[in-house]
Amino acid sequence: MQKIEVQSLGESPTVFIEQLQKELNVVIGKSRRVTRSKRFNEILEKMDEIFVKLNMAKLIQDRRIVSITGLQGVGKTKLVRDLYDLPDDLLPSTPGVGEIIPVLFTEKKGIIHPTYFVRKAVPNKVSGLYELEDIEITLEELNAKSRDYEENEQWLEVLVPQKHFNTDISLALLPGFERNKQEKSQKYLELFLTLSTSAVLVVNHKKLAQKPQQLLLDKISRAYKENAPIFVLSFAEELEEEQRKTIRDSISAKFDVAAEEQDRITFTGIAEEINSASQLIVDAIIKYGLTTTAGYQKQLDTLMDLASSLDGLIVDLEEELKHEALSQQLQFIESNSNKGNNINEITEAFNSYRKRVVAKANNEIEKVLTNHAGKCSDKMDQKLKGEQLGVWLKFKANFMKEMTFEQRIQLREDLREIWHGESSYEAEKKVIYSLENYIKEATIKLEDTNKHLYLDQPKSGSNELSLSNDIITKSLSNIERYLNPENEDITITPQDLEVLPIIAVGIAQEMLVASLVYENEALQKSREQLDEKLIRNILEEAHKITDDINNLSLSTSNVIKGAAVFFGIDAIDGTFNSFGALTSILTALGASSAAATPIGLAIVGAVGTGLAVNQGAQRIEKYKFERSIYAKETFNTVASIQRESTVAMIENILEEMEEKLVQAYHKRRGTNETFGLFEELEGRLHRLQLTCGKLQELAFRNAPYIH
């Protein structure tokens, strides 16, 4: 039996990175409201830096990054311009001055001209939380920012017409390596390089013997030994063929490049015999740069280091917070002599919800998706058995080495089609109905607990709500009044709190539908504003999906009401009042801004098939896999990713609900903004620490399977 190099053990890094990002974001934002010592500020600065690094780590999980690296002035920028026939006024070359921030080059279908963006992490002045923004800029602004970027700017990106690769692959043009590690350009260079799938090392052949070049060659080759780094010798037009052969042999000997892999070494220049180097470099990237076994290990090692560093900072922050705790406790005792809800009543309820809902949802989703993965594997085997002699047959054994890049992409499309099923959203549909089990159990319990309150109420005919939905409607109305501090003498009852996990799961069901529409190609084309025609087309697509998903236990009106109450969005806009209403909210917000909005926090990871299949295939793509084994592992991984993403989404929705209720609690009492903050931060730091531990456990468990 063939040994599998990486098994889909436990959770994926993607979900944990997102959870760490979100939880760390909240901790940093809330900690800024505490009276801080010098030591406290130092801890927050280090946490800020880890947040930025986690943002970079999340980017690497979403797509494959191939870094283009080397010393300053060796021709890295020219190499990228040549690959995409870009003009010289894009990142123009200036002697002694190079880019000091990573610049990504990503191919995009359907565009004719390049477009330019900057990724920023901007703290909200009110909440203190970071909001990640991709802002379109001009070519002139791109050139200026590449030489002198602001602290909150993390990378630049150029979207280019599709030419060489799939759209989930980006080339990262990195700043040149400098001896002085304190240089601004060096701040995140090594992290970006380490997280990349592979590297293209650009070398000026004239400086091969110089010490800085030798040190960099050694560094890259050690870091990417298993990934087969690609070497590009620039300005080689003056070399004769024999000289190029000597250099190629020397590099091959020094860095263990096998004879059959010498196409990893390319010479560039204006001489006729080497001026077609761009295609050779593309071929080498496709052949050697997109496998992820060693890259996956490097990423896990780096994530372990980040988690370990963050773990230590959490301990330090807890120590600093203890100095604030005594005064907080005194104020807490004084305030709680007033009538009304106790803050602990709210937080303890939500802590119990997380444990109960997450465990139930996790088990139900795992059961249905594991079964779906098995059926998909069987379908793929039948497809392979039914193939006639032709293009696929000879690739049956070693798919990575023997299939072309286009054929690999086609195989991934086949996997996506099988996972989609006949309905085109079979997996998501199964998840939606698996969540029904929790809602049904919870609503039955709700009815049993409160039935005596409704025995004598008149019936309203065939259109009446079920008893549980009637209870939920009344509780939501009470909660809405509580969230408005102007309404006096309103308290939250245990029954009110009891309906919230039901609403959270109902919103998660809606967001699963929204994720399908969010992947709509028309929606992805719009990065700024959606016109009426496009919105109408998207909503029509949503109706096709939602017509097939009905008879759910929780009424649409209650889900919409819950979303409006807790996410501050007027969902009742008259355009869409059937199942899938949150899709209307998404379109109103605009796809590009969803990540920076409250409702965007509810969308976690690859809940939709498209991204899930891409991530699953990327994670286990290896040199040697029979297609049957590759398909089976991909389906298992996709099932894991969708399960984890959905569970994390429910957790985030509950967290947003808790946040709103805690804020209302303090506003109603007129307590200052730091009251109760220690107790809240203590709980959040505990969850953050737990997530760090889970990420480290993931890396430890996967290590024996990576060679």
C-alpha positions in Angstrom: 0.0 0.0 0.0 1.3 3.5 -0.9 2.2 5.6 2.0 0.4 8.9 2.2 2.7 11.8 2.9 0.3 14.1 4.6 -2.9 13.0 6.3 -5.9 15.2 7.0 -5.5 14.9 10.7 -7.5 17.2 13.0 -8.3 20.7 11.9 -6.7 22.8 9.1 -4.4 25.7 9.8 -6.7 28.0 7.9 -9.5 28.0 10.4 -7.1 28.4 13.4 -5.3 31.3 11.7 -8.6 33.1 11.2 -9.7 32.4 14.8 -6.4 33.6 16.1 -6.7 36.8 13.9 -10.2 37.5 15.1 -9.5 36.8 18.8 -6.2 38.7 18.9 -7.9 41.6 17.1 -10.5 41.9 19.8 -7.9 41.5 22.6 -5.7 44.2 21.2 -8.7 46.5 20.6 -10.1 46.1 24.1 -6.7 46.3 25.8 -6.2 49.7 24.4 -9.0 50.9 26.7 -7.0 49.9 29.8 -4.8 52.4 31.6 -1.4 51.1 30.4 2.1 51.0 31.7 5.2 51.1 29.5 5.4 47.3 29.7 1.8 46.9 28.8 2.3 49.0 25.6 5.4 46.9 24.7 3.3 43.8 24.9 0.5 45.3 22.7 3.2 46.3 20.1 4.4 42.8 19.9 0.8 41.5 19.6 0.3 44.0 16.8 3.2 42.5 14.9 1.9 39.0 15.3 -1.5 40.1 14.0 0.2 41.4 10.8 2.1 38.1 10.5 -1.1 36.1 10.9 -2.7 38.2 8.2 0.2 37.1 5.9 -0.1 33.5 7.0 -3.8 33.6 6.1 -2.9 34.9 2.6 -0.6 31.9 2.1 -3.4 29.5 3.2 -5.8 31.0 0.7 -3.5 30.6 -2.3 -0.1 29.4 -3.3 2.7 32.0 -3.2 5.9 31.6 -5.1 8.4 34.1 -3.8 10.9 35.8 -6.2 13.8 36.8 -4.1 17.5 37.8 -4.3 19.8 40.7 -3.5 19.0 44.2 -4.5 19.7 45.1 -8.1 19.9 41.5 -9.6 16.9 41.9 -11.9 13.9 40.5 -9.9 11.5 43.3 -11.0 12.6 43.0 -14.7 11.9 39.2 -14.5 8.3 39.8 -13.4 7.8 42.5 -16.0 9.0 40.2 -18.7 6.8 37.4 -17.5 3.7 39.5 -18.0 4.8 41.9 -20.7 4.4 44.8 -18.3 5.7 48.3 -19.2 9.0 49.7 -17.7 7.0 52.4 -15.8 5.7 49.6 -13.5 8.1 49.6 -10.5 10.8 51.4 -12.6 14.4 50.5 -11.9 16.5 53.0 -10.0 20.1 52.3 -9.1 20.5 51.6 -5.4 16.7 51.8 -4.8 14.4 48.9 -4.8 11.0 47.8 -3.5 10.8 47.7 0.3 7.4 46.0 0.5 6.2 42.7 -1.0 4.3 43.1 -4.3 2.0 40.2 -5.4 1.3 39.5 -9.0 -2.0 37.5 -9.4 -3.6 36.5 -12.6 -7.3 37.2 -13.0 -9.8 36.0 -15.6 -11.7 38.5 -17.7 -9.5 41.6 -17.3 -7.5 43.3 -20.0 -5.3 45.8 -18.1 -3.5 45.5 -14.8 -5.2 46.9 -11.7 -3.4 47.8 -8.5 -4.2 47.4 -4.8 -2.7 47.9 -1.3 -3.6 45.8 1.7 -4.0 47.8 4.9 -4.8 46.9 8.5 -6.5 50.0 9.9 -7.6 50.2 13.6 -11.1 51.5 14.1 -11.0 54.7 16.2 -14.0 53.7 18.2 -13.6 49.9 18.8 -9.8 49.7 18.4 -10.2 46.6 16.2 -8.3 46.2 13.0 -10.2 46.4 9.7 -8.4 44.8 6.8 -8.9 46.7 3.5 -7.9 46.1 -0.1 -7.8 49.6 -1.6 -7.5 50.2 -5.3 -4.7 52.6 -6.2 -3.1 54.1 -9.3 0.1 52.9 -10.9 1.8 56.1 -9.7 0.6 55.3 -6.1 1.8 51.7 -6.4 5.3 52.9 -7.5 5.5 55.4 -4.7 4.3 52.9 -2.0 6.7 50.3 -3.2 9.6 52.7 -2.1 8.0 54.2 1.0 5.0 52.4 2.5 3.0 53.3 5.6 3.2 51.2 8.7 -0.3 49.8 8.3 0.3 48.8 4.7 1.3 45.1 4.5 1.7 44.4 0.8 0.8 45.6 -2.7 -0.9 43.6 -5.4 -1.1 43.8 -9.1 -3.9 41.9 -10.8 -2.8 40.9 -14.4 -4.7 39.2 -17.2 -4.6 35.4 -17.0 -1.6 34.1 -18.9 0.5 31.4 -17.2 -1.1 30.1 -14.0 -4.4 29.4 -12.2 -5.9 32.3 -10.3 -5.1 30.8 -6.9 -1.4 31.3 -7.5 0.5 34.5 -6.9 4.1 35.5 -7.6 5.5 37.6 -4.7 8.2 40.0 -5.7 10.1 40.5 -2.4 12.4 43.3 -1.4 16.1 42.6 -1.8 18.0 41.1 1.1 20.0 43.6 3.1 22.8 43.0 5.6 21.0 45.3 8.1 18.1 43.3 9.5 16.6 46.6 11.0 16.0 48.0 7.5 12.3 48.7 6.9 12.4 46.4 3.9 13.5 43.5 6.0 10.7 43.6 8.5 8.5 40.8 7.1 10.7 39.6 4.3 11.8 36.4 5.8 8.3 35.5 7.2 6.8 36.0 3.7 9.6 33.9 2.2 9.2 31.1 4.8 5.4 30.9 4.3 5.7 30.7 0.5 5.3 27.4 -1.3 8.6 27.8 -3.1 11.1 30.4 -4.2 12.7 31.7 -7.4 16.2 32.9 -6.5 17.5 35.5 -8.9 21.3 35.8 -9.0 23.6 38.1 -10.9 26.2 35.7 -12.3 28.9 38.3 -11.9 28.5 38.3 -8.1 28.2 34.5 -7.6 31.5 34.4 -5.8 30.8 37.3 -3.5 30.1 36.5 0.1 26.6 38.1 0.4 25.5 36.2 -2.7 26.9 32.9 -1.3 25.2 33.4 2.0 21.9 34.0 0.3 22.3 31.0 -1.9 23.0 28.8 1.1 20.0 30.3 3.0 17.5 29.7 0.2 18.7 26.3 -0.7 18.6 25.1 2.9 15.1 26.5 3.4 13.7 25.1 0.1 15.8 22.0 -0.3 12.8 19.7 -0.4 10.8 22.2 -2.6 13.4 22.3 -5.4 14.2 26.1 -5.5 14.5 27.6 -8.9 17.6 29.5 -9.9 17.7 32.4 -12.4 21.1 33.7 -13.5 20.5 37.3 -14.7 22.4 39.5 -17.2 23.9 36.4 -18.8 24.0 37.6 -22.3 27.7 38.0 -22.2 28.3 34.4 -21.3 29.2 31.8 -23.8 27.4 28.4 -23.8 30.4 26.7 -22.2 30.5 29.3 -19.4 26.8 28.8 -18.8 27.3 25.1 -18.6 30.1 25.5 -16.1 27.9 27.7 -13.9 25.0 25.3 -14.2 27.2 22.4 -13.2 28.6 24.3 -10.3 25.2 25.2 -8.9 24.0 21.7 -9.5 26.9 20.2 -7.5 26.7 22.8 -4.7 22.9 22.4 -4.2 22.3 18.8 -5.2 20.4 19.5 -8.4 19.9 16.2 -10.1 20.8 15.9 -13.8 17.2 15.5 -14.8 16.3 18.6 -12.9 18.7 21.1 -14.4 15.8 22.9 -15.9 15.5 24.5 -12.5 18.5 26.7 -13.6 17.7 29.3 -16.2 19.8 32.1 -17.7 18.2 35.5 -18.7 19.5 38.3 -20.8 19.1 39.9 -24.2 21.1 37.4 -26.2 19.0 35.7 -28.8 19.6 32.2 -27.4 18.4 33.1 -23.9 15.8 35.8 -24.5 13.0 33.3 -24.3 13.8 32.6 -20.7 10.4 33.7 -19.4 8.7 30.5 -20.6 11.4 28.3 -19.2 10.9 30.0 -15.8 7.1 29.5 -16.0 7.6 25.9 -16.9 10.0 25.4 -13.9 7.6 27.1 -11.5 4.8 24.8 -12.6 7.0 21.7 -12.5 8.8 22.4 -9.2 7.3 25.3 -7.4 3.7 24.3 -6.8 4.1 21.2 -4.7 3.3 21.7 -1.0 4.7 18.9 1.1 7.8 20.7 2.3 6.0 24.0 2.0 3.3 22.7 4.3 5.9 21.7 6.9 7.6 25.1 6.7 4.2 26.8 7.2 3.3 24.7 10.2 6.7 25.3 11.7 6.3 29.1 11.3 2.7 29.0 12.7 4.0 27.0 15.7 6.6 29.7 16.3 3.9 32.4 16.1 1.6 30.5 18.4 4.4 30.0 20.9 5.3 33.7 20.8 1.7 34.7 21.3 1.3 32.2 24.1 4.1 33.9 26.0 2.7 37.4 25.4 -0.7 36.2 26.7 0.9 35.2 30.0 2.7 38.6 30.2 -0.6 40.5 29.4 -2.5 38.6 32.1 0.1 39.7 34.6 -0.2 43.3 33.6 -4.0 43.1 33.7 -4.0 41.9 37.3 -2.8 45.3 38.4 -6.1 46.7 37.0 -8.2 44.0 38.5 -8.5 45.2 42.1 -10.1 48.5 41.3 -12.3 46.8 38.7 -13.6 44.3 41.3 -14.5 47.1 43.8 -16.4 48.9 41.1 -18.1 45.6 40.1 -19.4 45.1 43.7 -20.7 48.6 43.9 -22.5 48.5 40.5 -24.1 45.1 41.1 -26.0 46.5 44.1 -28.3 47.9 41.4 -31.2 46.0 40.0 -30.9 44.2 36.7 -28.9 41.5 35.0 -25.6 40.4 36.4 -22.8 40.5 33.8 -21.8 37.0 34.8 -25.2 35.7 33.9 -24.6 36.8 30.3 -21.0 35.6 29.9 -21.5 32.3 31.6 -24.5 31.6 29.4 -22.5 32.2 26.3 -19.6 30.0 27.5 -22.0 27.1 28.0 -23.5 27.8 24.5 -20.2 27.5 22.8 -19.4 24.2 24.3 -22.8 22.7 23.7 -23.6 24.1 20.2 -20.1 23.6 18.9 -19.9 19.9 20.0 -23.3 19.2 18.6 -22.8 21.0 15.3 -19.3 19.5 14.9 -20.6 15.9 15.3 -23.6 16.3 13.0 -21.6 18.0 10.2 -18.7 15.5 10.5 -21.2 12.6 10.1 -22.9 13.9 7.0 -19.7 15.2 5.3 -17.7 12.1 6.0 -20.4 10.1 4.3 -20.5 12.5 1.4 -16.7 12.3 1.0 -16.9 8.5 0.8 -19.6 8.6 -1.9 -17.6 11.2 -3.9 -14.5 8.9 -3.7 -16.6 6.0 -5.0 -17.8 8.2 -7.9 -14.3 9.2 -8.8 -13.2 5.6 -8.8 -16.1 4.7 -11.1 -15.1 7.6 -13.4 -11.5 6.4 -13.5 -12.5 2.8 -14.2 -14.7 3.9 -17.0 -12.0 5.8 -18.9 -11.1 4.6 -22.3 -7.6 4.5 -23.8 -6.7 8.1 -24.2 -5.2 11.2 -22.6 -6.0 10.2 -18.9 -4.9 6.5 -18.9 -1.1 7.1 -19.0 -1.3 9.5 -16.0 -3.0 7.0 -13.8 0.1 6.3 -11.6 2.1 9.4 -10.9 -0.1 12.4 -11.4 2.1 15.2 -10.2 5.1 14.4 -12.3 3.4 13.2 -15.4 0.4 15.5 -15.8 0.6 18.9 -17.3 -0.4 21.9 -15.4 -3.6 22.2 -17.4 -4.5 18.6 -16.7 -4.0 19.1 -13.0 -6.4 22.0 -13.1 -8.9 19.9 -15.0 -8.6 17.2 -12.4 -9.4 19.7 -9.7 -12.4 20.9 -11.7 -13.6 17.3 -11.9 -13.2 16.9 -8.1 -15.2 20.1 -7.6 -18.0 18.9 -9.9 -18.3 15.6 -8.1 -18.3 17.3 -4.7 -20.9 19.8 -5.9 -23.2 16.9 -6.9 -26.3 17.2 -9.1 -27.6 20.2 -7.2 -24.3 22.1 -7.5 -24.4 22.7 -3.8 -24.9 19.2 -2.4 -22.4 19.4 0.4 -23.7 22.8 1.7 -27.2 21.5 1.5 -26.2 18.5 3.7 -24.6 20.8 6.2 -27.7 23.1 6.4 -29.9 20.2 7.2 -27.5 18.7 9.6 -27.7 21.9 11.6 -31.5 21.3 11.7 -30.9 18.5 14.2 -29.6 21.0 16.8 -32.4 23.5 16.1 -35.1 20.9 16.4 -33.8 19.6 19.7 -33.3 23.1 21.1 -36.8 24.3 20.0 -38.5 21.2 21.5 -36.7 21.9 24.8 -37.8 25.6 24.5 -41.4 24.6 23.9 -41.4 22.2 26.9 -39.9 24.8 29.2 -42.3 27.6 28.2 -45.5 25.8 27.0 -47.4 26.7 30.2 -47.1 30.4 29.3 -48.9 29.9 26.0 -51.7 27.4 26.8 -54.6 29.9 26.7 -53.4 31.9 23.7 -55.8 32.0 20.7 -54.8 30.2 17.5 -54.2 32.4 14.5 -55.1 30.0 11.7 -53.0 28.1 9.1 -50.3 30.8 8.9 -49.5 30.8 12.6 -46.0 30.5 13.7 -45.0 27.3 15.6 -44.9 27.7 19.4 -41.1 27.8 19.4 -41.0 30.5 16.8 -43.6 32.5 18.7 -41.4 32.3 21.8 -38.3 33.3 19.8 -40.1 36.3 18.3 -41.1 37.6 21.8 -37.6 37.1 23.1 -36.0 38.8 20.2 -38.3 41.8 20.7 -37.3 41.9 24.4 -33.6 41.7 23.5 -34.0 44.5 20.9 -35.4 46.7 23.6 -32.6 45.8 26.0 -30.0 46.7 23.5 -31.4 50.3 23.4 -30.3 51.9 26.7 -33.1 54.4 26.5 -35.6 51.7 27.3 -35.6 51.6 31.1 -36.6 48.7 33.4 -35.9 46.0 30.8 -34.1 42.9 31.8 -33.0 39.8 29.9 -34.7 36.6 31.1 -33.1 33.1 31.0 -35.6 32.3 28.2 -34.3 35.3 26.1 -30.7 34.0 26.4 -31.9 30.5 25.6 -33.1 31.5 22.1 -29.8 33.0 21.1 -27.9 29.8 20.1 -30.9 28.8 18.0 -30.7 32.1 16.2 -27.0 31.8 15.8 -27.3 28.4 14.1 -30.2 29.8 12.0 -27.9 32.7 10.8 -25.2 30.1 10.1 -27.6 28.3 7.8 -28.3 31.5 6.0 -24.6 32.3 5.7 -24.0 28.9 4.1 -26.4 29.9 1.3 -24.8 33.4 1.2 -21.4 31.7 0.6 -22.7 30.0 -2.5 -23.9 33.3 -3.9 -20.7 35.0 -2.7 -18.8 32.7 -5.0 -20.9 33.8 -7.9 -18.6 34.9 -10.7 -20.6 38.1 -11.2 -20.2 39.1 -7.6 -16.5 38.5 -7.6 -16.0 40.8 -10.6 -17.3 43.8 -8.6 -14.7 45.2 -6.2 -16.5 48.4 -5.4 -20.2 49.0 -6.1 -22.8 46.5 -7.4 -25.3 48.0 -9.8 -29.0 47.2 -9.7 -28.9 44.8 -12.6 -26.0 42.8 -11.1 -27.8 42.7 -7.7 -30.9 41.4 -9.4 -29.0 38.7 -11.2 -27.3 37.6 -8.0 -30.7 37.5 -6.1 -32.2 35.5 -8.9 -29.4 33.0 -8.5 -30.0 33.0 -4.7 -33.7 32.2 -5.3 -32.8 29.2 -7.4 -30.8 27.9 -4.4 -33.3 28.8 -1.7 -36.3 27.3 -3.5 -34.6 24.0 -3.0 -33.9 24.5 0.7 -37.1 25.0 2.7 -39.2 23.7 5.5 -36.6 24.6 8.1 -37.6 24.8 11.7 -36.6 28.4 12.4 -38.8 30.9 10.6 -37.1 33.3 8.1 -38.5 36.3 9.8 -36.8 35.4 13.1 -33.5 34.8 11.3 -33.7 38.1 9.6 -34.8 39.8 12.8 -31.9 38.2 14.7 -29.4 39.4 12.1 -30.8 42.9 12.2 -30.8 43.1 16.0 -27.2 41.8 16.5 -25.4 43.0 13.4 -27.0 46.4 13.2 -28.2 46.0 9.6 -31.7 46.7 8.4 -32.4 43.4 6.7 -36.0 44.2 5.9 -35.4 46.1 2.6 -38.3 44.8 0.7 -36.2 43.1 -2.0 -35.8 39.7 -0.6 -37.9 38.2 2.2 -37.5 34.5 1.7 -34.8 32.1 2.8 -31.5 33.6 1.9 -32.2 37.1 3.1 -28.6 37.5 4.4 -27.5 37.2 0.8 -29.3 40.5 0.2 -27.3 41.9 3.1 -24.1 40.8 1.6 -24.9 42.4 -1.7 -25.9 45.6 0.0 -22.5 45.7 1.8 -20.5 44.8 -1.4 -18.3 41.8 -1.7 -15.0 43.6 -1.3 -15.9 45.3 2.0 -17.5 42.2 3.7 -14.4 41.3 5.6 -14.4 44.7 7.3 -18.0 44.7 8.5 -19.7 43.1 11.5 -21.6 40.6 9.4 -18.3 39.8 7.6 -17.0 38.4 10.9 -19.6 35.7 10.6 -18.1 34.4 7.4 -15.2 32.3 8.3 -13.1 30.2 6.0 -14.1 28.0 3.1 -17.7 27.2 3.9 -18.4 27.2 0.1 -17.3 24.4 -2.2 -15.1 26.5 -4.5 -12.6 27.7 -2.0 -12.8 24.5 0.1 -11.8 22.3 -2.9 -8.9 24.7 -3.8 -7.6 24.6 -0.2 -8.1 20.8 0.1 -6.4 20.0 -3.2 -3.5 22.5 -2.4 -2.9 20.9 1.0 -2.3 17.4 -0.2 -0.9 18.0 -3.7 2.3 15.9 -3.9 4.8 14.5 -6.3 3.4 11.0 -6.3 -0.3 10.2 -6.0 -2.5 8.0 -7.9 -5.5 10.0 -8.9 -7.8 7.7 -6.9 -5.8 8.3 -3.7 -5.4 12.0 -4.5 -9.2 12.3 -4.9 -10.0 10.4 -1.7 -7.6 12.6 0.3 -8.9 15.8 -1.2 -12.5 14.9 -0.5 -11.6 14.0 3.1 -9.8 17.3 3.5 -12.6 19.4 1.9 -15.0 17.7 4.3 -12.8 18.7 7.2 -12.4 22.3 6.0 -16.1 22.9 5.5 -16.9 21.4 8.9 -14.3 23.5 10.7 -15.4 26.7 8.8 -19.0 26.2 9.7 -18.4 25.5 13.4 -16.1 28.5 13.6 -18.7 30.6 11.9 -21.3 29.6 14.6 -18.7 30.5 17.3 -18.1 33.9 15.8 -21.8 34.7 15.6 -22.3 33.8 19.3 -19.3 35.9 20.1 -20.8 38.9 18.3 -24.1 38.4 20.2 -22.3 38.3 23.5 -20.3 41.4 22.6 -23.5 43.4 21.9 -25.2 42.3 25.1 -22.1 43.2 27.2 -21.9 46.6 25.6 -25.6 47.2 26.3 -25.1 46.1 29.9 -22.5 48.8 30.5 -24.4 51.5 28.6 -27.5 50.8 30.7 -25.6 51.2 33.9 -23.5 54.2 32.8 -20.4 52.4 33.9 -17.1 53.6 32.4 -15.8 51.9 29.3 -13.2 49.9 31.3 -15.7 48.5 33.8 -15.7 44.7 33.7 -13.0 44.7 31.0 -10.6 42.6 33.1 -13.1 39.8 33.5 -14.0 40.0 29.7 -10.3 40.0 28.7 -9.6 37.2 31.0 -12.1 35.0 29.2 -10.9 36.1 25.7 -7.2 35.5 26.6 -8.1 32.0 27.7 -9.8 31.3 24.4 -6.9 32.8 22.5 -4.5 30.6 24.5 -6.6 27.5 23.8 -6.5 28.3 20.0 -2.7 28.7 20.2 -2.5 25.3 21.8 -4.7 23.7 19.2 -2.5 25.1 16.4 0.6 23.7 18.0 -1.1 20.3 18.5 -2.1 20.3 14.8 1.5 20.9 13.7 2.8 18.2 16.1 0.3 15.6 14.9 1.0 16.2 11.2 4.8 16.3 11.5 5.3 12.5 11.2 3.5 12.4 7.9 5.5 15.1 6.1 8.8 14.1 4.5 
